[in-house]
Amino acid sequence: MVYNLMTLVCRKTALFLILPVFFSSCASQISGTLQASGQADLQVYIALEPRMTMLIGGLASASGTMQPDAPILDGPAISASMAGAPGIASVSLANRTPVVIEGPVIISRIGEFLAEGSGNTGFITFEQTPQGGRCTVNLSLEGGPQILGLISHEINDYLEALMAPLATGEVVSGTDYLVLVGSVYGRGIADEIANGSIRVYINFPGPVQSARGGTFSGRRAEFIIPLLDILVLENPLSYEVTWR
């Protein structure tokens, strides 16, 4: 079950406007619409990279926690795990292949998403007025483990196996972390983490006026978030979009 839940990391690959943690070497894309009511209708795509697929499959087989014919990414199992997270209205992820999942995630009110683990600064804040609106996403090494715990404590086991500061709370530079991962699991895994990113495309309630950390055109803002930045949190991550 750890390996079903751990994939949730891979999808929470998004740390942005959807799931609070995406922590493993995988290709991920999140697209959707944020409504004036604060509801977020998202479409999520997650696919494991080849070396990470081999690592996870090997660890799962060695530990006996995964059946031989079971998918490494289990869409329905991940959906069941995510359904209990604060702010999730519905989630339905399906397998396209054993290492690819895709499907819709609806967050009822984005400002309440994972609010219990947001600490003093807030993971996501949202405001809408007649004049326009603002949405911010903040993630730090102090608040990251709290947010992670709201998804599943079992995910911590997986991230700790990857020695990710997001789970351990240790202060480690991105460079040192990649060296550490490479020394334990091989340079290929470290390279996949170094080259991984989360792509986020969101349409907002009105014409976007600014997008800190990303680009925008019309009502749409786009972000490319390096996976390494999320796993290490050497510097707090902060994104903000304002619209009219």
KOLZARO-856834 format. One record per atom (N, C-alpha, C): residue in one letter; x, y, z. Coordinates in steps of 0.02 Angstrom, whole numbers, padded with zeros to 5 digits, always signed. Layout:
aXYZ;...
***
This chain:
m+00042-00060+00000;m+00000+00000+00000;m+00043+00062+00000;v+00102+00057+00029;v+00148+00114+00029;v+00160+00137-00043;y+00166+00089-00089;y+00184+00108-00156;y+00125+00135-00195;n+00065+00116-00176;n+00007+00149-00205;n+00004+00221-00181;l+00015+00231-00117;l+00009+00297-00088;l+00068+00340-00108;m+00126+00308-00115;m+00184+00348-00131;m+00174+00380-00199;t+00138+00350-00243;t+00128+00380-00307;t+00089+00444-00301;l+00053+00450-00247;l+00016+00510-00235;l+00065+00568-00232;v+00124+00553-00210;v+00175+00603-00209;v+00186+00626-00280;c+00192+00579-00323;c+00205+00594-00391;c+00151+00637-00420;r+00095+00636-00397;r+00043+00676-00426;r+00033+00739-00389;k+00045+00735-00331;k+00040+00795-00296;k+00094+00838-00315;t+00119+00802-00360;t+00156+00839-00408;t+00123+00898-00414;a+00109+00923-00393;a+00082+00987-00397;a+00075+01020-00339;l+00093+01026-00316;l+00102+01069-00263;l+00070+01132-00277;f+00046+01138-00331;f+00020+01202-00348;f-00054+01195-00362;l-00094+01232-00331;l-00166+01233-00342;l-00197+01165-00343;i-00163+01113-00324;i-00198+01051-00322;i-00169+01007-00270;l-00121+00974-00278;l-00104+00929-00227;l-00040+00950-00196;p-00034+00935-00137;p+00017+00962-00098;p+00081+00927-00103;v+00090+00880-00140;v+00156+00854-00143;v+00165+00812-00203;f+00219+00821-00235;f+00234+00784-00294;f+00305+00767-00286;f+00318+00709-00262;f+00386+00698-00243;f+00413+00633-00267;s+00432+00632-00326;s+00470+00577-00352;s+00485+00595-00423;s+00525+00556-00456;s+00544+00575-00523;s+00488+00557-00571;c+00449+00605-00590;c+00396+00590-00636;c+00379+00651-00679;a+00346+00637-00735;a+00323+00690-00779;a+00252+00705-00758;s+00236+00769-00748;s+00169+00786-00724;s+00144+00850-00755;q+00079+00851-00767;q+00047+00912-00792;q-00020+00921-00759;i-00034+00982-00739;i-00098+00999-00708;i-00128+01057-00748;s-00189+01049-00769;s-00223+01103-00805;s-00294+01108-00779;g-00324+01166-00788;g-00392+01173-00765;g-00414+01245-00756;t-00467+01254-00718;t-00499+01319-00709;t-00512+01333-00635;l-00496+01393-00614;l-00513+01417-00547;l-00571+01465-00554;q-00627+01449-00522;q-00687+01490-00528;q-00688+01546-00476;a-00731+01595-00487;a-00737+01651-00441;a-00761+01628-00372;s-00795+01571-00369;s-00818+01544-00305;s-00762+01513-00264;g-00704+01503-00297;g-00649+01470-00264;g-00643+01396-00282;q-00691+01369-00320;q-00687+01300-00340;q-00635+01292-00396;a-00595+01239-00391;a-00545+01225-00442;a-00561+01159-00475;d-00570+01161-00541;d-00584+01101-00581;d-00520+01085-00620;l-00487+01030-00601;l-00421+01016-00627;l-00419+00949-00663;q-00374+00945-00712;q-00359+00882-00746;q-00286+00867-00733;v-00273+00807-00708;v-00205+00789-00687;v-00178+00732-00729;y-00115+00738-00749;y-00081+00685-00786;y-00014+00672-00751;i-00001+00608-00735;i+00062+00590-00703;i+00091+00529-00736;a+00156+00531-00750;a+00190+00473-00779;a+00259+00466-00749;l+00275+00407-00725;l+00341+00395-00697;l+00394+00391-00752;e+00453+00416-00736;e+00509+00410-00782;e+00538+00339-00777;p+00575+00317-00828;p+00598+00247-00831;p+00639+00223-00771;r+00688+00262-00750;r+00731+00238-00696;r+00693+00237-00629;m+00650+00286-00619;m+00611+00286-00558;m+00562+00228-00558;t+00536+00211-00617;t+00492+00152-00623;t+00528+00089-00600;m+00589+00081-00623;m+00628+00022-00605;m+00644+00021-00530;l+00660+00080-00502;l+00676+00084-00431;l+00616+00066-00389;i+00559+00096-00403;i+00499+00084-00364;i+00476+00011-00371;g+00478-00015-00433;g+00459-00084-00443;g+00504-00132-00406;g+00569-00118-00405;g+00616-00160-00370;g+00606-00158-00295;l+00595-00099-00267;l+00584-00093-00196;l+00519-00126-00175;a+00468-00118-00216;a+00403-00148-00200;a+00407-00224-00202;s+00441-00251-00252;s+00448-00324-00257;s+00488-00352-00199;a+00541-00317-00181;a+00584-00341-00127;a+00547-00340-00060;s+00504-00292-00050;s+00468-00286+00013;s+00404-00327+00015;g+00381-00351-00044;g+00320-00390-00047;g+00257-00349-00039;t+00261-00283-00049;t+00202-00240-00038;t+00161-00230-00102;m+00183-00257-00158;m+00146-00248-00220;m+00141-00315-00256;q+00081-00331-00281;q+00070-00392-00318;q+00107-00388-00385;p+00130-00446-00411;p+00169-00446-00474;p+00136-00410-00532;d+00069-00418-00539;d+00034-00389-00597;d+00004-00320-00582;a+00015-00295-00523;a-00014-00230-00504;a+00023-00173-00538;p-00013-00120-00556;p+00020-00061-00586;p+00062-00026-00533;i+00118+00003-00555;i+00160+00040-00508;i+00124+00103-00486;l+00090+00135-00532;l+00045+00190-00515;l-00026+00162-00517;d-00061+00163-00462;d-00128+00135-00457;d-00178+00192-00450;g-00209+00210-00506;g-00254+00268-00507;g-00311+00264-00457;p-00350+00209-00456;p-00405+00205-00407;p-00381+00207-00335;a-00325+00175-00320;a-00300+00176-00251;a-00278+00247-00231;i-00246+00282-00277;i-00226+00350-00263;i-00287+00395-00253;s-00338+00384-00294;s-00400+00422-00287;s-00431+00412-00218;a-00432+00350-00195;a-00461+00336-00129;a-00421+00370-00074;s-00355+00372-00081;s-00314+00404-00031;s-00325+00480-00030;m-00329+00510-00090;m-00336+00581-00095;m-00404+00606-00074;a-00455+00563-00079;a-00524+00584-00067;a-00533+00611+00003;g-00493+00589+00051;g-00501+00612+00119;g-00463+00674+00137;a-00424+00701+00090;a-00385+00761+00104;a-00431+00822+00110;p-00415+00870+00155;p-00456+00930+00163;p-00465+00968+00098;g-00526+00985+00082;g-00541+01026+00024;g-00555+00988-00040;i-00543+00922-00041;i-00555+00883-00101;i-00630+00867-00107;a-00662+00888-00162;a-00732+00873-00173;a-00739+00805-00208;s-00697+00792-00257;s-00698+00728-00291;s-00632+00718-00329;v-00615+00655-00339;v-00554+00638-00376;v-00566+00571-00409;s-00547+00565-00473;s-00557+00503-00510;s-00498+00494-00558;l-00447+00460-00534;l-00387+00448-00575;l-00389+00377-00602;a-00376+00370-00667;a-00378+00305-00699;a-00310+00289-00730;n-00294+00225-00735;n-00231+00204-00766;n-00237+00204-00842;r-00190+00237-00875;r-00182+00232-00947;r-00133+00177-00964;t-00082+00170-00922;t-00034+00115-00924;t-00016+00101-00851;p+00025+00049-00838;p+00044+00036-00768;p+00083+00093-00735;v+00111+00140-00774;v+00149+00194-00745;v+00122+00263-00765;v+00062+00265-00792;v+00031+00328-00813;v-00040+00331-00786;i-00057+00385-00750;i-00126+00396-00727;i-00149+00465-00749;e-00215+00471-00755;e-00244+00534-00779;e-00315+00538-00755;g-00339+00599-00742;g-00408+00607-00723;g-00423+00673-00689;p-00487+00686-00674;p-00508+00749-00645;p-00502+00751-00569;v-00485+00810-00543;v-00485+00823-00471;v-00522+00889-00461;i-00571+00888-00416;i-00609+00948-00401;i-00597+00968-00329;i-00574+01030-00319;i-00563+01059-00253;i-00621+01106-00240;s-00656+01095-00185;s-00718+01133-00172;s-00705+01208-00163;r-00656+01225-00120;r-00637+01295-00109;r-00562+01297-00102;i-00528+01327-00150;i-00456+01324-00152;i-00423+01352-00090;g-00454+01402-00059;g-00425+01432+00001;g-00427+01387+00061;e-00469+01335+00059;e-00474+01288+00115;e-00436+01224+00102;f-00405+01219+00044;f-00369+01158+00025;f-00309+01147+00071;l-00309+01092+00108;l-00255+01074+00154;l-00242+01128+00206;a-00295+01167+00223;a-00286+01223+00269;a-00261+01202+00337;e-00277+01142+00359;e-00257+01121+00426;e-00181+01115+00433;g-00147+01107+00377;g-00075+01100+00381;g-00037+01160+00355;s-00071+01216+00350;s-00040+01274+00317;s+00004+01315+00363;g+00002+01302+00429;g+00044+01341+00474;g+00020+01412+00479;n+00064+01459+00494;n+00045+01528+00505;n+00036+01567+00440;t+00072+01548+00387;t+00070+01588+00326;t+00016+01565+00278;g-00007+01503+00282;g-00058+01479+00237;g-00027+01447+00175;f-00049+01388+00158;f-00024+01354+00098;f-00054+01389+00036;i-00119+01397+00035;i-00152+01431-00020;i-00200+01484+00009;t-00197+01543-00017;t-00245+01595+00001;t-00280+01618-00063;f-00344+01634-00056;f-00385+01653-00114;f-00432+01709-00093;e-00438+01759-00136;e-00487+01812-00124;e-00516+01835-00190;q-00581+01848-00190;q-00616+01873-00249;q-00660+01931-00229;t-00652+01988-00262;t-00694+02047-00250;t-00724+02069-00316;p-00771+02116-00315;p-00798+02141-00378;p-00744+02170-00424;q-00690+02194-00396;q-00636+02225-00435;q-00586+02174-00464;g-00585+02114-00436;g-00537+02065-00459;g-00520+02015-00404;g-00465+01980-00413;g-00448+01929-00363;g-00374+01915-00360;r-00357+01872-00312;r-00288+01854-00300;r-00285+01783-00272;c-00237+01745-00295;c-00225+01678-00267;c-00150+01669-00258;t-00130+01646-00198;t-00059+01635-00184;t-00049+01564-00159;v+00009+01537-00174;v+00028+01470-00151;v+00097+01477-00119;n+00104+01455-00057;n+00167+01459-00021;n+00185+01391+00008;l+00247+01371-00001;l+00271+01308+00026;l+00341+01317+00053;s+00351+01298+00116;s+00417+01305+00147;s+00436+01239+00180;l+00499+01235+00200;l+00524+01175+00234;l+00489+01166+00301;e+00467+01221+00332;e+00432+01217+00395;e+00361+01189+00387;g+00326+01212+00336;g+00257+01191+00326;g+00248+01129+00284;g+00299+01112+00243;g+00293+01056+00197;g+00276+00990+00230;p+00312+00968+00282;p+00295+00905+00315;p+00225+00903+00343;q+00199+00960+00368;q+00131+00963+00394;q+00081+00949+00337;i+00091+00982+00281;i+00047+00972+00224;i+00051+00900+00200;l+00111+00873+00197;l+00121+00804+00176;l+00083+00756+00221;g+00083+00769+00286;g+00049+00726+00334;g-00026+00724+00324;l-00055+00778+00296;l-00127+00779+00283;l-00147+00732+00226;i-00100+00717+00183;i-00114+00673+00127;i-00110+00600+00149;s-00052+00582+00177;s-00044+00514+00203;s+00023+00509+00240;h+00020+00482+00300;h+00081+00473+00337;h+00126+00421+00304;e+00095+00375+00267;e+00135+00323+00233;e+00179+00352+00178;i+00157+00409+00150;i+00198+00440+00098;i+00265+00462+00127;n+00264+00481+00191;n+00326+00501+00223;n+00379+00446+00219;d+00356+00383+00226;d+00404+00327+00223;d+00439+00326+00155;y+00401+00337+00103;y+00429+00336+00035;y+00477+00394+00025;l+00456+00453+00046;l+00498+00512+00036;l+00560+00510+00080;e+00553+00480+00138;e+00612+00472+00181;e+00661+00423+00150;a+00634+00373+00114;a+00679+00327+00078;a+00718+00364+00024;l+00686+00415-00004;l+00721+00458-00053;l+00761+00513-00019;m+00757+00516+00048;m+00795+00564+00088;m+00776+00636+00071;a+00713+00646+00051;a+00689+00712+00030;a+00680+00758+00091;p+00710+00816+00092;p+00700+00864+00147;p+00627+00881+00159;l+00586+00878+00107;l+00515+00891+00115;l+00485+00845+00168;a+00510+00783+00172;a+00485+00736+00221;a+00526+00735+00285;t+00592+00742+00278;t+00636+00737+00337;t+00641+00801+00376;g+00630+00859+00342;g+00637+00923+00374;g+00709+00946+00380;e+00756+00907+00354;e+00826+00926+00358;e+00843+00981+00307;v+00889+01023+00325;v+00911+01077+00280;v+00968+01050+00237;v+00955+01042+00173;v+01004+01016+00126;v+00999+01056+00061;s+01055+01073+00032;s+01053+01110-00031;s+01033+01062-00087;g+01009+01090-00142;g+00990+01050-00198;g+01048+01010-00226;t+01106+01042-00229;t+01166+01008-00255;t+01185+00949-00211;d+01186+00960-00146;d+01204+00906-00100;d+01153+00850-00101;y+01089+00867-00110;y+01037+00816-00111;y+01046+00770-00172;l+01060+00799-00229;l+01070+00759-00289;l+01130+00713-00282;v+01183+00738-00251;v+01242+00697-00239;v+01224+00638-00194;l+01184+00652-00142;l+01164+00600-00095;l+01121+00547-00130;v+01071+00569-00168;v+01028+00521-00203;v+01069+00480-00253;g+01114+00513-00288;g+01156+00478-00336;g+01200+00425-00304;s+01225+00440-00244;s+01269+00393-00211;s+01231+00331-00186;v+01166+00340-00170;v+01126+00284-00144;v+01090+00246-00199;y+01059+00282-00246;y+01017+00250-00297;y+01046+00254-00368;g+01099+00290-00377;g+01129+00294-00443;g+01118+00362-00475;r+01163+00378-00520;r+01161+00443-00554;r+01097+00452-00596;g+01072+00397-00624;g+01013+00402-00666;g+00953+00429-00628;i+00942+00405-00566;i+00886+00430-00526;i+00896+00503-00510;a+00957+00521-00491;a+00971+00591-00475;a+00958+00636-00535;d+00977+00612-00595;d+00966+00651-00655;d+00892+00661-00670;e+00852+00607-00659;e+00780+00614-00671;e+00749+00665-00624;i+00771+00665-00561;i+00746+00715-00514;i+00768+00785-00535;a+00831+00791-00554;a+00858+00857-00574;a+00822+00885-00635;n+00802+00840-00681;n+00771+00863-00743;n+00695+00865-00740;g+00666+00841-00685;g+00593+00838-00679;g+00563+00906-00665;s+00501+00914-00685;s+00465+00977-00672;s+00391+00964-00671;i+00355+01010-00641;i+00282+01008-00640;i+00257+01066-00682;r+00217+01051-00732;r+00189+01103-00775;r+00117+01115-00756;v+00102+01178-00743;v+00035+01197-00719;v+00006+01250-00766;y-00055+01238-00789;y-00090+01285-00833;y-00160+01297-00804;i-00172+01357-00780;i-00236+01372-00747;i-00270+01433-00779;n-00335+01427-00792;n-00376+01483-00813;n-00409+01514-00752;f-00407+01580-00747;f-00431+01616-00688;f-00497+01652-00704;p-00532+01678-00653;p-00598+01708-00664;p-00599+01770-00708;g-00542+01804-00715;g-00539+01864-00756;g-00471+01871-00788;p-00461+01923-00829;p-00396+01934-00861;p-00340+01939-00810;v-00289+01899-00818;v-00233+01898-00771;v-00192+01962-00777;q-00175+01992-00720;q-00136+02053-00719;q-00062+02040-00701;s-00050+01987-00663;s+00018+01970-00644;s+00021+01896-00625;a+00079+01866-00634;a+00088+01795-00616;a+00160+01788-00591;r+00169+01796-00525;r+00236+01790-00496;r+00259+01717-00501;g+00317+01709-00532;g+00345+01642-00540;g+00323+01607-00604;g+00282+01641-00645;g+00259+01610-00707;g+00247+01661-00761;t+00210+01641-00813;t+00192+01686-00868;t+00116+01685-00875;f+00090+01733-00913;f+00017+01736-00920;f-00002+01768-00986;s-00063+01751-01008;s-00093+01780-01067;s-00168+01773-01061;g-00204+01829-01067;g-00276+01826-01058;g-00294+01804-00988;r-00336+01754-00983;r-00356+01727-00917;r-00311+01670-00893;r-00262+01653-00931;r-00222+01593-00916;r-00153+01610-00890;a-00133+01575-00838;a-00065+01580-00811;a-00032+01511-00817;e+00034+01512-00829;e+00071+01450-00838;e+00132+01451-00793;f+00146+01393-00763;f+00203+01386-00718;f+00240+01321-00733;i+00306+01324-00730;i+00348+01265-00735;i+00389+01263-00671;i+00374+01213-00628;i+00405+01210-00562;i+00454+01152-00559;p+00518+01166-00549;p+00567+01111-00546;p+00551+01063-00488;l+00553+00999-00503;l+00540+00949-00451;l+00590+00954-00394;l+00652+00967-00410;l+00703+00973-00359;l+00687+01027-00308;d+00660+01083-00332;d+00642+01138-00286;d+00590+01116-00235;i+00543+01073-00256;i+00491+01050-00211;i+00518+01000-00161;l+00559+00954-00185;l+00586+00902-00140;l+00632+00931-00087;v+00671+00981-00106;v+00723+01007-00061;v+00698+01067-00022;l+00660+01111-00054;l+00636+01173-00022;l+00694+01211+00010;e+00749+01214-00027;e+00807+01253-00004;e+00786+01325+00007;n+00743+01349-00037;n+00712+01415-00030;n+00636+01405-00033;p+00599+01442+00009;p+00525+01436+00006;p+00500+01449-00064;l+00448+01413-00084;l+00417+01424-00149;l+00356+01469-00140;s+00350+01519-00182;s+00293+01565-00176;s+00270+01585-00246;y+00206+01574-00259;y+00177+01592-00324;y+00113+01633-00311;e+00102+01682-00354;e+00043+01724-00346;e+00016+01747-00413;v-00050+01744-00419;v-00084+01768-00479;v-00136+01819-00458;t-00138+01874-00493;t-00192+01924-00483;t-00230+01932-00548;w-00295+01947-00542;w-00335+01956-00602;w-00387+02011-00591;r-00415+02035-00645;r-00467+02088-00643;r-00536+02056-00644;
***
